[in-house]
């Protein structure tokens, strides 16, 4: 699991039929290199489990919201 901060959205004018209903978000990891920003799919209309049960060309899903992200203590 990658803990990340949503930095923006991705707009697609055309999508594969398997991706209709997904919102794509730019996610910057909290820990690690900030240049490793990924695109994650968020299925707003249904639970994320639908995307995991059905084949779709998505590498990362939004699975939850963290209100208070952890901090590294020195």
Gaussian input, Z-matrix of N, CA and C with variables (Angstrom, degrees):
# hf/3-21g

backbone

0 1
 N
 C     1     B1
 C     2     B2     1     A1
 N     3     B3     2     A2     1     D1
 C     4     B4     3     A3     2     D2
 C     5     B5     4     A4     3     D3
 N     6     B6     5     A5     4     D4
 C     7     B7     6     A6     5     D5
 C     8     B8     7     A7     6     D6
 N     9     B9     8     A8     7     D7
 C    10    B10     9     A9     8     D8
 C    11    B11    10    A10     9     D9
 N    12    B12    11    A11    10    D10
 C    13    B13    12    A12    11    D11
 C    14    B14    13    A13    12    D12
 N    15    B15    14    A14    13    D13
 C    16    B16    15    A15    14    D14
 C    17    B17    16    A16    15    D15
 N    18    B18    17    A17    16    D16
 C    19    B19    18    A18    17    D17
 C    20    B20    19    A19    18    D18
 N    21    B21    20    A20    19    D19
 C    22    B22    21    A21    20    D20
 C    23    B23    22    A22    21    D21
 N    24    B24    23    A23    22    D22
 C    25    B25    24    A24    23    D23
 C    26    B26    25    A25    24    D24
 N    27    B27    26    A26    25    D25
 C    28    B28    27    A27    26    D26
 C    29    B29    28    A28    27    D27
 N    30    B30    29    A29    28    D28
 C    31    B31    30    A30    29    D29
 C    32    B32    31    A31    30    D30
 N    33    B33    32    A32    31    D31
 C    34    B34    33    A33    32    D32
 C    35    B35    34    A34    33    D33
 N    36    B36    35    A35    34    D34
 C    37    B37    36    A36    35    D35
 C    38    B38    37    A37    36    D36
 N    39    B39    38    A38    37    D37
 C    40    B40    39    A39    38    D38
 C    41    B41    40    A40    39    D39
 N    42    B42    41    A41    40    D40
 C    43    B43    42    A42    41    D41
 C    44    B44    43    A43    42    D42
 N    45    B45    44    A44    43    D43
 C    46    B46    45    A45    44    D44
 C    47    B47    46    A46    45    D45
 N    48    B48    47    A47    46    D46
 C    49    B49    48    A48    47    D47
 C    50    B50    49    A49    48    D48
 N    51    B51    50    A50    49    D49
 C    52    B52    51    A51    50    D50
 C    53    B53    52    A52    51    D51
 N    54    B54    53    A53    52    D52
 C    55    B55    54    A54    53    D53
 C    56    B56    55    A55    54    D54
 N    57    B57    56    A56    55    D55
 C    58    B58    57    A57    56    D56
 C    59    B59    58    A58    57    D57
 N    60    B60    59    A59    58    D58
 C    61    B61    60    A60    59    D59
 C    62    B62    61    A61    60    D60
 N    63    B63    62    A62    61    D61
 C    64    B64    63    A63    62    D62
 C    65    B65    64    A64    63    D63
 N    66    B66    65    A65    64    D64
 C    67    B67    66    A66    65    D65
 C    68    B68    67    A67    66    D66
 N    69    B69    68    A68    67    D67
 C    70    B70    69    A69    68    D68
 C    71    B71    70    A70    69    D69
 N    72    B72    71    A71    70    D70
 C    73    B73    72    A72    71    D71
 C    74    B74    73    A73    72    D72
 N    75    B75    74    A74    73    D73
 C    76    B76    75    A75    74    D74
 C    77    B77    76    A76    75    D75
 N    78    B78    77    A77    76    D76
 C    79    B79    78    A78    77    D77
 C    80    B80    79    A79    78    D78
 N    81    B81    80    A80    79    D79
 C    82    B82    81    A81    80    D80
 C    83    B83    82    A82    81    D81
 N    84    B84    83    A83    82    D82
 C    85    B85    84    A84    83    D83
 C    86    B86    85    A85    84    D84
 N    87    B87    86    A86    85    D85
 C    88    B88    87    A87    86    D86
 C    89    B89    88    A88    87    D87
 N    90    B90    89    A89    88    D88
 C    91    B91    90    A90    89    D89
 C    92    B92    91    A91    90    D90
 N    93    B93    92    A92    91    D91
 C    94    B94    93    A93    92    D92
 C    95    B95    94    A94    93    D93
 N    96    B96    95    A95    94    D94
 C    97    B97    96    A96    95    D95
 C    98    B98    97    A97    96    D96
 N    99    B99    98    A98    97    D97
 C   100   B100    99    A99    98    D98
 C   101   B101   100   A100    99    D99
 N   102   B102   101   A101   100   D100
 C   103   B103   102   A102   101   D101
 C   104   B104   103   A103   102   D102
 N   105   B105   104   A104   103   D103
 C   106   B106   105   A105   104   D104
 C   107   B107   106   A106   105   D105
 N   108   B108   107   A107   106   D106
 C   109   B109   108   A108   107   D107
 C   110   B110   109   A109   108   D108
 N   111   B111   110   A110   109   D109
 C   112   B112   111   A111   110   D110
 C   113   B113   112   A112   111   D111
 N   114   B114   113   A113   112   D112
 C   115   B115   114   A114   113   D113
 C   116   B116   115   A115   114   D114
 N   117   B117   116   A116   115   D115
 C   118   B118   117   A117   116   D116
 C   119   B119   118   A118   117   D117
 N   120   B120   119   A119   118   D118
 C   121   B121   120   A120   119   D119
 C   122   B122   121   A121   120   D120
 N   123   B123   122   A122   121   D121
 C   124   B124   123   A123   122   D122
 C   125   B125   124   A124   123   D123
 N   126   B126   125   A125   124   D124
 C   127   B127   126   A126   125   D125
 C   128   B128   127   A127   126   D126
 N   129   B129   128   A128   127   D127
 C   130   B130   129   A129   128   D128
 C   131   B131   130   A130   129   D129
 N   132   B132   131   A131   130   D130
 C   133   B133   132   A132   131   D131
 C   134   B134   133   A133   132   D132
 N   135   B135   134   A134   133   D133
 C   136   B136   135   A135   134   D134
 C   137   B137   136   A136   135   D135
 N   138   B138   137   A137   136   D136
 C   139   B139   138   A138   137   D137
 C   140   B140   139   A139   138   D138
 N   141   B141   140   A140   139   D139
 C   142   B142   141   A141   140   D140
 C   143   B143   142   A142   141   D141
 N   144   B144   143   A143   142   D142
 C   145   B145   144   A144   143   D143
 C   146   B146   145   A145   144   D144
 N   147   B147   146   A146   145   D145
 C   148   B148   147   A147   146   D146
 C   149   B149   148   A148   147   D147
 N   150   B150   149   A149   148   D148
 C   151   B151   150   A150   149   D149
 C   152   B152   151   A151   150   D150
 N   153   B153   152   A152   151   D151
 C   154   B154   153   A153   152   D152
 C   155   B155   154   A154   153   D153
 N   156   B156   155   A155   154   D154
 C   157   B157   156   A156   155   D155
 C   158   B158   157   A157   156   D156
 N   159   B159   158   A158   157   D157
 C   160   B160   159   A159   158   D158
 C   161   B161   160   A160   159   D159
 N   162   B162   161   A161   160   D160
 C   163   B163   162   A162   161   D161
 C   164   B164   163   A163   162   D162
 N   165   B165   164   A164   163   D163
 C   166   B166   165   A165   164   D164
 C   167   B167   166   A166   165   D165
 N   168   B168   167   A167   166   D166
 C   169   B169   168   A168   167   D167
 C   170   B170   169   A169   168   D168
 N   171   B171   170   A170   169   D169
 C   172   B172   171   A171   170   D170
 C   173   B173   172   A172   171   D171
 N   174   B174   173   A173   172   D172
 C   175   B175   174   A174   173   D173
 C   176   B176   175   A175   174   D174
 N   177   B177   176   A176   175   D175
 C   178   B178   177   A177   176   D176
 C   179   B179   178   A178   177   D177
 N   180   B180   179   A179   178   D178
 C   181   B181   180   A180   179   D179
 C   182   B182   181   A181   180   D180
 N   183   B183   182   A182   181   D181
 C   184   B184   183   A183   182   D182
 C   185   B185   184   A184   183   D183
 N   186   B186   185   A185   184   D184
 C   187   B187   186   A186   185   D185
 C   188   B188   187   A187   186   D186
 N   189   B189   188   A188   187   D187
 C   190   B190   189   A189   188   D188
 C   191   B191   190   A190   189   D189
 N   192   B192   191   A191   190   D190
 C   193   B193   192   A192   191   D191
 C   194   B194   193   A193   192   D192
 N   195   B195   194   A194   193   D193
 C   196   B196   195   A195   194   D194
 C   197   B197   196   A196   195   D195
 N   198   B198   197   A197   196   D196
 C   199   B199   198   A198   197   D197
 C   200   B200   199   A199   198   D198
 N   201   B201   200   A200   199   D199
 C   202   B202   201   A201   200   D200
 C   203   B203   202   A202   201   D201
 N   204   B204   203   A203   202   D202
 C   205   B205   204   A204   203   D203
 C   206   B206   205   A205   204   D204
 N   207   B207   206   A206   205   D205
 C   208   B208   207   A207   206   D206
 C   209   B209   208   A208   207   D207
 N   210   B210   209   A209   208   D208
 C   211   B211   210   A210   209   D209
 C   212   B212   211   A211   210   D210
 N   213   B213   212   A212   211   D211
 C   214   B214   213   A213   212   D212
 C   215   B215   214   A214   213   D213
 N   216   B216   215   A215   214   D214
 C   217   B217   216   A216   215   D215
 C   218   B218   217   A217   216   D216
 N   219   B219   218   A218   217   D217
 C   220   B220   219   A219   218   D218
 C   221   B221   220   A220   219   D219

   B1=1.4423
   B2=1.5250
   B3=1.3208
   B4=1.4566
   B5=1.5205
   B6=1.3138
   B7=1.4558
   B8=1.5195
   B9=1.3292
   B10=1.4529
   B11=1.5157
   B12=1.3294
   B13=1.4573
   B14=1.5229
   B15=1.3242
   B16=1.4588
   B17=1.5190
   B18=1.3392
   B19=1.4598
   B20=1.5205
   B21=1.3388
   B22=1.4597
   B23=1.5107
   B24=1.3165
   B25=1.4593
   B26=1.5234
   B27=1.3198
   B28=1.4539
   B29=1.5215
   B30=1.3189
   B31=1.4609
   B32=1.5242
   B33=1.3203
   B34=1.4639
   B35=1.5263
   B36=1.3177
   B37=1.4671
   B38=1.5190
   B39=1.3258
   B40=1.4654
   B41=1.5205
   B42=1.3273
   B43=1.4611
   B44=1.5100
   B45=1.3218
   B46=1.4544
   B47=1.5230
   B48=1.3156
   B49=1.4723
   B50=1.5368
   B51=1.3284
   B52=1.4604
   B53=1.5235
   B54=1.3399
   B55=1.4561
   B56=1.5214
   B57=1.3104
   B58=1.4644
   B59=1.5216
   B60=1.3178
   B61=1.4626
   B62=1.5122
   B63=1.3320
   B64=1.4547
   B65=1.5178
   B66=1.3164
   B67=1.4574
   B68=1.5299
   B69=1.3259
   B70=1.4618
   B71=1.5208
   B72=1.3271
   B73=1.4612
   B74=1.5224
   B75=1.3358
   B76=1.4583
   B77=1.5237
   B78=1.3232
   B79=1.4661
   B80=1.5208
   B81=1.3340
   B82=1.4663
   B83=1.5203
   B84=1.3359
   B85=1.4650
   B86=1.5278
   B87=1.3199
   B88=1.4693
   B89=1.5208
   B90=1.3133
   B91=1.4606
   B92=1.5182
   B93=1.3062
   B94=1.4586
   B95=1.5164
   B96=1.3199
   B97=1.4545
   B98=1.5244
   B99=1.3223
   B100=1.4696
   B101=1.5296
   B102=1.3331
   B103=1.4620
   B104=1.5292
   B105=1.3116
   B106=1.4647
   B107=1.5248
   B108=1.3154
   B109=1.4644
   B110=1.5222
   B111=1.3334
   B112=1.4598
   B113=1.5276
   B114=1.3144
   B115=1.4629
   B116=1.5216
   B117=1.3212
   B118=1.4686
   B119=1.5187
   B120=1.3190
   B121=1.4591
   B122=1.5153
   B123=1.3087
   B124=1.4597
   B125=1.5158
   B126=1.3277
   B127=1.4566
   B128=1.5169
   B129=1.3115
   B130=1.4617
   B131=1.5276
   B132=1.3319
   B133=1.4595
   B134=1.5275
   B135=1.3055
   B136=1.4648
   B137=1.5164
   B138=1.3004
   B139=1.4567
   B140=1.5232
   B141=1.3108
   B142=1.4630
   B143=1.5200
   B144=1.3093
   B145=1.4584
   B146=1.5212
   B147=1.3385
   B148=1.4599
   B149=1.5236
   B150=1.3159
   B151=1.4559
   B152=1.5128
   B153=1.3121
   B154=1.4566
   B155=1.5195
   B156=1.3185
   B157=1.4615
   B158=1.5192
   B159=1.3203
   B160=1.4500
   B161=1.5237
   B162=1.3411
   B163=1.4628
   B164=1.5302
   B165=1.3060
   B166=1.4589
   B167=1.5244
   B168=1.3204
   B169=1.4730
   B170=1.5316
   B171=1.3244
   B172=1.4621
   B173=1.5235
   B174=1.3342
   B175=1.4604
   B176=1.5182
   B177=1.3434
   B178=1.4611
   B179=1.5212
   B180=1.3243
   B181=1.4573
   B182=1.5205
   B183=1.3150
   B184=1.4652
   B185=1.5303
   B186=1.3321
   B187=1.4636
   B188=1.5176
   B189=1.3167
   B190=1.4574
   B191=1.5062
   B192=1.3169
   B193=1.4588
   B194=1.5165
   B195=1.3101
   B196=1.4620
   B197=1.5258
   B198=1.3245
   B199=1.4618
   B200=1.5265
   B201=1.3113
   B202=1.4653
   B203=1.5256
   B204=1.3480
   B205=1.4584
   B206=1.5239
   B207=1.3189
   B208=1.4745
   B209=1.5278
   B210=1.3010
   B211=1.4705
   B212=1.5089
   B213=1.3235
   B214=1.4633
   B215=1.5268
   B216=1.3235
   B217=1.4607
   B218=1.5141
   B219=1.3285
   B220=1.4749
   B221=1.5010
   A1=107.85
   A2=116.28
   A3=122.60
   A4=107.85
   A5=115.70
   A6=120.30
   A7=107.25
   A8=116.39
   A9=118.96
   A10=112.88
   A11=114.66
   A12=122.61
   A13=107.56
   A14=116.67
   A15=121.17
   A16=108.42
   A17=116.04
   A18=121.88
   A19=112.87
   A20=118.00
   A21=119.94
   A22=111.27
   A23=115.13
   A24=120.89
   A25=109.90
   A26=114.77
   A27=122.12
   A28=106.89
   A29=116.33
   A30=121.40
   A31=108.47
   A32=116.22
   A33=121.62
   A34=108.68
   A35=116.20
   A36=119.23
   A37=111.46
   A38=115.91
   A39=120.36
   A40=107.96
   A41=115.86
   A42=121.14
   A43=109.56
   A44=115.04
   A45=120.32
   A46=107.71
   A47=118.59
   A48=120.33
   A49=112.63
   A50=117.61
   A51=120.58
   A52=112.28
   A53=117.78
   A54=121.37
   A55=114.22
   A56=117.68
   A57=120.44
   A58=108.46
   A59=116.94
   A60=121.69
   A61=113.23
   A62=117.60
   A63=120.79
   A64=110.36
   A65=116.24
   A66=122.63
   A67=105.25
   A68=116.76
   A69=120.80
   A70=110.06
   A71=115.38
   A72=121.90
   A73=110.31
   A74=116.20
   A75=121.52
   A76=107.76
   A77=116.62
   A78=121.50
   A79=109.23
   A80=115.25
   A81=121.96
   A82=107.97
   A83=118.40
   A84=120.05
   A85=112.09
   A86=115.96
   A87=121.43
   A88=109.76
   A89=116.87
   A90=122.27
   A91=108.62
   A92=117.43
   A93=121.39
   A94=111.06
   A95=115.38
   A96=121.73
   A97=111.60
   A98=116.51
   A99=121.14
   A100=111.57
   A101=117.48
   A102=119.63
   A103=112.03
   A104=117.04
   A105=121.58
   A106=112.07
   A107=117.38
   A108=121.91
   A109=109.33
   A110=116.67
   A111=121.30
   A112=109.60
   A113=114.93
   A114=121.76
   A115=106.66
   A116=116.56
   A117=121.79
   A118=109.61
   A119=115.44
   A120=121.14
   A121=111.45
   A122=115.65
   A123=121.70
   A124=107.53
   A125=116.69
   A126=121.44
   A127=107.95
   A128=115.88
   A129=121.69
   A130=112.25
   A131=117.08
   A132=120.90
   A133=113.40
   A134=117.08
   A135=120.70
   A136=108.98
   A137=115.82
   A138=119.23
   A139=109.32
   A140=115.59
   A141=120.55
   A142=110.67
   A143=118.08
   A144=120.88
   A145=111.09
   A146=118.31
   A147=121.04
   A148=110.01
   A149=117.26
   A150=121.01
   A151=112.68
   A152=116.98
   A153=120.23
   A154=111.74
   A155=117.86
   A156=121.61
   A157=112.80
   A158=117.94
   A159=122.26
   A160=109.82
   A161=117.44
   A162=118.55
   A163=111.52
   A164=116.22
   A165=121.14
   A166=107.90
   A167=117.61
   A168=120.94
   A169=112.92
   A170=116.72
   A171=121.67
   A172=108.19
   A173=116.14
   A174=120.63
   A175=113.30
   A176=117.73
   A177=120.84
   A178=110.03
   A179=116.14
   A180=122.99
   A181=110.03
   A182=115.85
   A183=121.04
   A184=105.55
   A185=116.73
   A186=119.25
   A187=113.53
   A188=117.71
   A189=118.77
   A190=111.77
   A191=115.41
   A192=122.97
   A193=107.76
   A194=116.59
   A195=122.14
   A196=107.63
   A197=117.04
   A198=120.96
   A199=112.76
   A200=117.27
   A201=121.96
   A202=109.28
   A203=117.26
   A204=118.19
   A205=111.33
   A206=117.01
   A207=119.99
   A208=110.69
   A209=115.96
   A210=121.80
   A211=108.66
   A212=115.75
   A213=120.57
   A214=108.34
   A215=116.18
   A216=119.73
   A217=109.27
   A218=116.12
   A219=120.49
   A220=111.35
   D1=136.52
   D2=178.23
   D3=-109.96
   D4=123.75
   D5=175.87
   D6=-88.59
   D7=123.94
   D8=-175.87
   D9=-142.57
   D10=168.67
   D11=178.34
   D12=-113.03
   D13=129.19
   D14=179.09
   D15=-72.08
   D16=123.40
   D17=-177.05
   D18=-107.51
   D19=-13.80
   D20=-179.13
   D21=173.86
   D22=-173.01
   D23=-179.66
   D24=-121.11
   D25=162.57
   D26=176.05
   D27=-116.01
   D28=130.45
   D29=-179.77
   D30=-103.60
   D31=129.92
   D32=178.43
   D33=-121.25
   D34=126.04
   D35=178.41
   D36=-79.70
   D37=-25.76
   D38=176.90
   D39=-134.61
   D40=140.52
   D41=179.07
   D42=-132.47
   D43=153.94
   D44=171.18
   D45=-66.94
   D46=150.31
   D47=-179.81
   D48=-55.40
   D49=-31.83
   D50=-179.87
   D51=-68.62
   D52=-18.10
   D53=-174.94
   D54=-102.19
   D55=-1.17
   D56=178.47
   D57=-65.21
   D58=130.83
   D59=-177.98
   D60=100.62
   D61=-10.71
   D62=177.64
   D63=-93.28
   D64=141.14
   D65=171.73
   D66=-104.15
   D67=134.41
   D68=-179.32
   D69=-102.66
   D70=131.18
   D71=-175.58
   D72=-123.73
   D73=141.38
   D74=172.74
   D75=-83.89
   D76=124.10
   D77=-175.87
   D78=-121.96
   D79=124.55
   D80=177.23
   D81=-99.73
   D82=126.97
   D83=-178.67
   D84=-65.03
   D85=142.63
   D86=177.91
   D87=-72.20
   D88=-42.67
   D89=-179.67
   D90=-110.16
   D91=139.30
   D92=-179.12
   D93=103.41
   D94=-164.37
   D95=-175.88
   D96=-75.29
   D97=132.68
   D98=179.86
   D99=-72.21
   D100=-16.28
   D101=-179.95
   D102=-79.88
   D103=-5.24
   D104=179.50
   D105=-89.64
   D106=41.28
   D107=179.15
   D108=-62.90
   D109=135.44
   D110=-179.07
   D111=-119.16
   D112=162.31
   D113=173.69
   D114=-103.81
   D115=124.04
   D116=-178.98
   D117=-120.18
   D118=144.75
   D119=178.48
   D120=-91.57
   D121=139.50
   D122=177.20
   D123=-127.25
   D124=116.61
   D125=-179.17
   D126=-92.12
   D127=100.90
   D128=-173.46
   D129=-72.78
   D130=-38.74
   D131=-173.13
   D132=-76.63
   D133=-27.50
   D134=-177.19
   D135=-131.25
   D136=177.90
   D137=176.91
   D138=-76.25
   D139=158.57
   D140=-179.98
   D141=-65.32
   D142=-23.42
   D143=-179.21
   D144=-57.34
   D145=-31.33
   D146=178.29
   D147=-58.94
   D148=-43.02
   D149=179.74
   D150=-67.08
   D151=-28.66
   D152=178.91
   D153=-80.28
   D154=-27.51
   D155=-178.85
   D156=-82.88
   D157=-26.86
   D158=-176.93
   D159=-110.94
   D160=139.87
   D161=-179.83
   D162=-63.10
   D163=129.50
   D164=175.96
   D165=-151.10
   D166=147.88
   D167=-176.65
   D168=-82.63
   D169=55.34
   D170=179.05
   D171=-120.16
   D172=132.03
   D173=-178.71
   D174=-91.50
   D175=-23.64
   D176=-176.52
   D177=-140.38
   D178=141.96
   D179=178.50
   D180=-123.15
   D181=149.55
   D182=169.57
   D183=-83.10
   D184=122.41
   D185=-176.72
   D186=-116.99
   D187=-5.01
   D188=179.97
   D189=-175.84
   D190=174.95
   D191=179.13
   D192=-121.48
   D193=130.77
   D194=177.39
   D195=-107.62
   D196=116.03
   D197=-178.41
   D198=-73.25
   D199=-41.84
   D200=-179.64
   D201=-124.76
   D202=95.18
   D203=-178.31
   D204=-65.05
   D205=148.07
   D206=-179.32
   D207=-68.69
   D208=154.83
   D209=176.14
   D210=-119.35
   D211=152.25
   D212=177.21
   D213=-83.47
   D214=127.32
   D215=177.35
   D216=-95.79
   D217=144.66
   D218=-177.39
   D219=-96.63

